[in-house]
Amino acid sequence: MISVLCPTRKRVELLAKMLESCVATNHQSIEILMRCDFDDIDTLKFLQAPNSHNRVNQGAVFAGPRLEGYKSLPVFFNELATKSHGELILMINDDAEFITPGWDVKLAEEAAKYPDGIFNLGVDTVYNAQNFVFPCISRKMYQILGKIHDERLIYSDLWLRDVAKTFNRAIYMPEVKISHKWVGLGTPDKTRIEAQKCEGEALGVGGVGYWKLHDQCVQEAVEKIKNGGNIS
């Protein structure tokens, strides 16, 4: 089974399309776990309504405090990961759209090639696909790392990609398309505006300090895998 993790905030229309596309294209057992804020009443009403996320096996909704907003996105993903059950864990955004029929089967077949569980499967997201925007890792890798996002970093997708690259296991899968509509490309909504602000603050002037921290976090994760994994 694949666990699909999706924090969301005040994007009911986009979220509905994401769920519709996920349900319409998966061929095997999956679960979708969503996390929204206590003050996001419209999203909570939508997700708690009959025939929404419950069409997906073991779909579940978790609400919590806003914390530091977009900056806390890694925290939200880690919260969802602790509640997941799948052998594979896929991180997704509420402005995504699942395009490829049987995407779950294709991911599972590729993952089976690496029985040690050390890999990151990157799908074709149309925009920034090389960044592995929607990473898919194994439960074993998650358990070794003890997290699915490094909460010190705003770009944890790049962190997971670079960790996997160290082992030659950053596997790009252009045959699996999950489009990232990325609201910021058009007229940005409040979520995108907040994201840009947080990203700018994290990078600072020139980004040198941030990328130094990034490299440190990657190396720490690599050492954990070397010590805790049986890499073949």
C-alpha positions as CSV (number, residue, x, y, z in Angstrom):
1,M,0.0,0.0,0.0
2,I,1.1,3.6,-0.7
3,S,0.5,6.4,1.8
4,V,-0.2,9.7,0.2
5,L,0.5,12.6,2.6
6,C,-1.0,16.0,1.9
7,P,-1.0,19.1,4.2
8,T,-3.6,21.6,2.9
9,R,-4.9,25.1,3.7
10,K,-7.8,27.0,2.3
11,R,-7.6,25.5,-1.2
12,V,-10.8,23.5,-1.2
13,E,-11.3,23.7,-5.0
14,L,-7.8,22.6,-5.8
15,L,-7.9,19.9,-3.1
16,A,-11.1,18.5,-4.5
17,K,-9.5,18.2,-7.9
18,M,-6.4,16.5,-6.4
19,L,-8.5,13.9,-4.6
20,E,-10.7,13.3,-7.7
21,S,-7.6,12.6,-9.8
22,C,-6.0,10.4,-7.2
23,V,-9.1,8.2,-6.9
24,A,-9.6,8.1,-10.6
25,T,-6.1,6.9,-11.4
26,N,-4.9,4.6,-8.6
27,H,-5.2,0.8,-9.3
28,Q,-4.2,-0.7,-5.9
29,S,-4.8,0.0,-2.3
30,I,-3.7,3.4,-1.1
31,E,-4.4,5.7,1.8
32,I,-4.6,9.5,1.8
33,L,-3.8,11.4,5.0
34,M,-4.5,15.1,5.1
35,R,-3.6,17.7,7.6
36,C,-5.2,21.1,7.9
37,D,-5.3,23.9,10.5
38,F,-8.0,24.3,13.2
39,D,-9.0,27.7,11.8
40,D,-9.5,26.3,8.2
41,I,-13.2,25.7,8.7
42,D,-14.1,25.4,5.0
43,T,-11.5,22.7,4.4
44,L,-12.6,20.8,7.5
45,K,-16.2,20.9,6.4
46,F,-15.3,19.7,2.9
47,L,-13.1,16.8,4.1
48,Q,-15.6,15.7,6.8
49,A,-18.5,15.6,4.3
50,P,-19.8,12.3,3.0
51,N,-18.2,10.9,-0.2
52,S,-15.1,13.1,-0.2
53,H,-11.8,11.6,1.0
54,N,-13.6,8.5,2.3
55,R,-13.7,7.1,-1.2
56,V,-10.0,6.4,-0.7
57,N,-9.1,3.4,1.4
58,Q,-8.3,4.5,5.0
59,G,-8.5,8.2,4.1
60,A,-8.0,10.3,7.2
61,V,-8.1,13.9,8.2
62,F,-6.0,15.5,11.0
63,A,-6.4,19.0,12.2
64,G,-3.9,20.9,14.3
65,P,-2.5,24.4,15.2
66,R,-1.1,26.6,12.5
67,L,2.2,26.8,14.3
68,E,4.6,29.0,12.1
69,G,2.4,28.6,9.0
70,Y,4.1,27.6,5.8
71,K,7.4,27.4,7.6
72,S,6.0,24.5,9.6
73,L,5.2,22.4,6.5
74,P,8.0,19.9,7.3
75,V,6.5,19.5,10.7
76,F,3.1,18.8,9.2
77,F,4.5,16.1,6.8
78,N,6.3,14.5,9.7
79,E,3.1,14.4,11.7
80,L,1.3,12.7,8.8
81,A,4.1,10.2,8.4
82,T,3.8,9.0,12.0
83,K,0.1,8.1,11.2
84,S,0.8,6.4,7.9
85,H,0.8,2.6,7.2
86,G,2.0,2.2,3.6
87,E,5.1,0.4,2.5
88,L,5.7,3.5,0.3
89,I,5.2,7.1,1.3
90,L,4.4,9.8,-1.2
91,M,4.4,13.5,-0.4
92,I,2.0,15.6,-2.4
93,N,0.6,19.1,-2.5
94,D,-3.0,20.2,-2.7
95,D,-2.4,21.8,-6.1
96,A,-1.3,18.5,-7.7
97,E,-3.2,16.4,-10.2
98,F,-2.6,12.7,-10.8
99,I,-2.4,12.1,-14.5
100,T,-1.0,8.6,-15.1
101,P,-3.4,5.7,-14.7
102,G,-1.9,3.1,-12.4
103,W,0.7,5.5,-11.0
104,D,0.7,3.5,-7.8
105,V,1.5,0.2,-9.6
106,K,4.4,1.8,-11.4
107,L,5.9,3.3,-8.3
108,A,5.5,-0.1,-6.5
109,E,7.1,-2.0,-9.3
110,E,10.1,0.4,-9.4
111,A,10.5,0.3,-5.6
112,A,10.6,-3.5,-5.7
113,K,13.9,-3.2,-7.6
114,Y,15.6,-1.9,-4.4
115,P,14.8,-4.4,-1.6
116,D,17.1,-2.5,0.8
117,G,14.5,0.3,0.8
118,I,17.1,3.0,0.0
119,F,15.7,5.2,-2.8
120,N,13.7,8.3,-3.7
121,L,11.4,8.0,-6.6
122,G,10.8,11.3,-8.5
123,V,7.8,11.6,-10.7
124,D,7.3,14.0,-13.7
125,T,5.7,17.1,-12.1
126,V,6.0,19.2,-15.3
127,Y,7.5,22.1,-13.3
128,N,10.8,21.6,-11.4
129,A,10.7,17.8,-12.0
130,Q,14.4,17.6,-11.4
131,N,13.9,18.7,-7.8
132,F,11.8,15.6,-7.0
133,V,9.0,17.9,-5.8
134,F,6.7,15.0,-4.8
135,P,9.2,12.4,-3.4
136,C,8.3,8.8,-2.8
137,I,10.4,6.9,-0.3
138,S,10.1,3.5,1.5
139,R,8.9,3.0,5.0
140,K,12.2,1.5,5.8
141,M,14.1,4.6,4.7
142,Y,11.7,6.7,6.7
143,Q,12.2,4.6,9.8
144,I,16.0,4.8,9.4
145,L,15.9,8.6,9.1
146,G,13.3,8.9,11.8
147,K,11.5,11.6,9.7
148,I,10.4,12.3,6.2
149,H,11.3,16.0,6.2
150,D,14.2,17.7,8.0
151,E,12.5,20.4,10.0
152,R,15.5,22.7,9.9
153,L,15.1,23.1,6.1
154,I,12.4,24.7,4.0
155,Y,13.3,22.6,0.9
156,S,13.2,19.1,2.3
157,D,12.3,17.7,-1.2
158,L,15.8,18.7,-2.2
159,W,17.2,17.2,1.0
160,L,15.6,13.8,0.3
161,R,16.7,14.0,-3.3
162,D,20.3,14.7,-2.4
163,V,20.4,12.0,0.3
164,A,19.2,9.4,-2.3
165,K,21.7,10.8,-4.9
166,T,24.6,9.9,-2.6
167,F,23.6,6.3,-3.0
168,N,22.8,6.6,-6.7
169,R,19.2,6.0,-5.8
170,A,17.5,9.2,-6.9
171,I,15.3,7.5,-9.5
172,Y,13.5,9.9,-11.9
173,M,10.4,8.3,-13.4
174,P,9.1,10.3,-16.4
175,E,6.5,7.7,-17.1
176,V,4.7,8.7,-13.9
177,K,3.1,12.1,-14.3
178,I,1.6,14.0,-11.3
179,S,1.2,17.5,-12.5
180,H,2.1,20.3,-10.1
181,K,-0.1,23.2,-11.1
182,W,1.8,25.4,-8.7
183,V,-0.5,28.3,-8.1
184,G,2.4,30.7,-7.9
185,L,2.9,30.5,-11.6
186,G,-0.3,32.5,-12.2
187,T,-1.7,35.0,-9.7
188,P,-0.4,33.7,-6.4
189,D,-2.9,33.0,-3.6
190,K,-2.3,33.7,0.1
191,T,-0.6,30.3,0.5
192,R,1.9,31.0,-2.3
193,I,2.6,34.5,-1.0
194,E,3.3,33.2,2.4
195,A,5.5,30.5,0.9
196,Q,7.6,33.0,-1.0
197,K,8.1,35.0,2.1
198,C,9.2,32.0,4.2
199,E,11.5,30.8,1.4
200,G,13.1,34.2,1.2
201,E,13.7,34.4,4.9
202,A,15.2,31.0,5.0
203,L,17.6,31.6,2.2
204,G,18.7,35.0,3.4
205,V,21.1,37.1,1.3
206,G,22.8,34.8,-1.3
207,G,21.6,31.6,0.4
208,V,25.1,30.6,1.4
209,G,24.2,29.8,5.0
210,Y,21.1,27.9,4.0
211,W,22.9,25.6,1.6
212,K,25.7,25.0,4.1
213,L,23.0,23.8,6.5
214,H,21.4,21.7,3.7
215,D,24.7,19.9,3.1
216,Q,25.1,19.3,6.8
217,C,21.6,17.8,7.0
218,V,22.2,15.6,4.0
219,Q,25.5,14.3,5.5
220,E,23.8,13.5,8.8
221,A,21.1,11.5,6.9
222,V,23.6,9.7,4.8
223,E,25.5,8.6,8.0
224,K,22.2,7.3,9.5
225,I,21.5,5.2,6.4
226,K,25.0,3.9,6.3
227,N,24.7,2.8,10.0
228,G,21.2,1.6,9.9
229,G,20.6,0.3,6.4
230,N,21.7,-2.9,4.6
231,I,22.5,-1.3,1.2
232,S,22.8,-3.7,-1.7
